[in-house]
């Protein structure tokens, strides 16, 4: 019977893609008996997860957040995944099912998905398929100079890579600091991937994005009836990360009362679900991160000093993008290539003028801001090369602070005679943007970060109202 062992008796690995973290965790908990799960909240995270571990099957939601179409399925197929993809959707129409199948889905399930139905479908599709190898998959396109999911080879990042190599095998907690958008979760994932711990047991929680009255349940779980709305037992992030890594992002946002419970958990490794009497022992490696100064929060009484020193055993500080030199262009090129492939565009790179603008801009939002700019650029434009006029005006002007910050630093002294009506200023800004893009309404709207329909309606109003024509 050894060679005829049924598929469900071997450890399987699944990738769950859903913008709703609660839905991801619920589905992962229902598959505990069948295998281990990686989780992703959007297309980028899903593709990164494929690079880390090739799953046996993918379960992808098509109708929440950014996953509003079968594009996620197409992206996974383009990445080379040939296994089963089970699409889920709350929209049970024939059209949505046909679109999902055309994109490459193997099966379609309507939400809410019953655990028994999900397991039955997976077992059917995996019946004759050998289990995937639990080895992180590296794409051939990955550059030798890059490290894990990072892109760049600047001296500042080379130091970070060296720290990760040295720190990863340790069991000691890691505290990652750095500005927003510098890659703190990427760092946590790299530490986990090189730790030798269970590949699929990386669980991330953003402490600043979860309501204070729910975060304890998110971390420790709860039992049925523990509070209003607790209709069933739920496994918390700590138990899901057992044998792996628990990443607590924006740790300084955590309520002081919960900090006390977290400290005890770190000291003892014991977990008790909300409303439960049973104590569970787990083996978790802690990685925490913040974009604030943790010592300032300790001094202000917002963060427990004993918890800080318990967590900050191995510190890593991530440099801002403006201190990474040529990494800026390397990242821009990588994002351009990725998004051009996703959107079916034909960009090959940047012309000299565009490169100079990108390199000179200080990127206050760091890598996340650069990524968003590249995505917006690819969606709004097409061509062989990115030119300077395609970039948002803010980049061309080299602006660093927000308009509010600039106004605070350089206040404008206004007199009654110099104040213009709001509509006059608004019209001048829109007309200047249109002139900068040779009358191209879509490009002007993208640069101003407003809808093209807004510009269209404004111009119609100016044409119809005699009082506004003279403006």
Order of alpha helices (4+ residues) and beta strands (2+ residues): beta-alpha-beta-alpha-beta-alpha-beta-alpha-beta-alpha-alpha-beta-alpha-beta-alpha-beta-beta-alpha-beta-alpha-beta-beta-beta-alpha-alpha-beta-alpha-beta-alpha-alpha-beta-alpha-alpha-alpha-alpha-alpha-alpha
